[in-house]
Structure formats: structure tokens, C-alpha cells
């Protein structure tokens, strides 16, 4: 895990997770996901496997953050909102629910080819949102 600043307007703080560092846990986590939620992941789908690893790492991070945050609030119950963006992050949301971690969750998906291509391209998308022309057909 590494922390830093995202190179977009406002430079928000970020946490990066190295999915390769936890790949040895993949089979255990896929089994837990299946046992506790009934969600199965294809054996040889690399992108799906990476989403399982990423999801578990994020869920563990948030669960630990929530636990530590209890020491910093008077009520002992911190108010934490987590935002999961697109299906690749969805496993983290599922595991927080399965583990009964007391945080609010938000899930956003765009699920459009246009959105995927815009975000995957070399375009500095986030800093140029005001220049994107949207037309209806």
C-alpha cells in the first residue's frame, strides 16, 4: 500500500493497493466470497481475480480504519461513508456488508462504453470535464 496525491484539481489524497502483493490469498478469498455471499468468480478471469484481491484489500483497510476511528470520536461510533466506483471495486462493498462493518456504502456505475473509453484513454478526463461536449442522438 502506498499513499500520495492524485494529480487532478484539488490533489486529493489517495491510497494505492498492490494487488500482486496479496495474490497468494486469492483462492481463500474467492472461497470466502462464495461461502458468505454466493458470488462465484471464474477461475481463469484475470480481471475478475484482481477485483477480488482489490476488494478484499480495500474492505480490510476500511474495516481497520473504522476500528481505529472509534478512538477519535466521543460517541465511539464514527460516521464513515465509503464510495465504491464501478464493478471492479464492488467486492469491497460486498465484503463490508458480509463482515457487518458499520460504514455507509455508496456504489456508482457508469456501465457505458463511452465512459469506459473516455476514462481509459490518454485524455486528462477529470481536469477537462467542462470541455466534454455531450449531445443526444
Residue pairs with C-beta under 8 A, 6 or more apart in sequence:
1 15
1 16
1 17
1 18
1 57
1 61
2 15
2 16
2 18
3 13
3 14
3 15
3 16
4 13
4 14
4 16
5 11
5 12
5 13
5 14
6 12
6 13
6 14
8 126
8 127
9 126
9 127
15 61
17 54
17 57
17 58
17 61
19 50
19 53
19 54
19 57
22 53
22 56
22 57
23 53
25 53
25 56
26 49
26 52
26 53
29 52
29 53
29 56
30 41
30 49
30 52
33 39
33 40
33 41
33 52
33 91
33 94
33 95
34 40
34 41
36 98
37 94
37 98
39 91
39 94
41 48
41 49
41 52
42 48
47 88
50 88
51 87
51 88
51 89
51 90
51 91
52 91
54 88
54 89
54 91
54 92
55 89
55 90
55 91
55 92
55 93
55 94
55 95
56 91
56 92
56 95
57 92
58 89
58 92
59 91
59 92
59 93
59 95
59 96
59 99
59 101
62 80
62 82
62 92
62 96
62 101
62 103
63 96
63 99
63 101
65 80
66 78
66 80
66 101
66 102
66 103
69 78
69 80
70 76
70 77
70 78
72 78
77 102
79 104
80 103
80 104
81 103
81 104
81 105
81 106
82 92
82 93
82 96
82 103
82 104
82 105
82 106
83 105
83 106
83 107
83 108
84 90
84 92
84 93
84 105
84 106
84 107
84 108
85 107
85 108
85 109
86 108
86 109
86 110
87 109
87 111
90 107
93 105
93 107
96 103
96 105
97 105
110 116
118 125
118 132
119 125
125 132
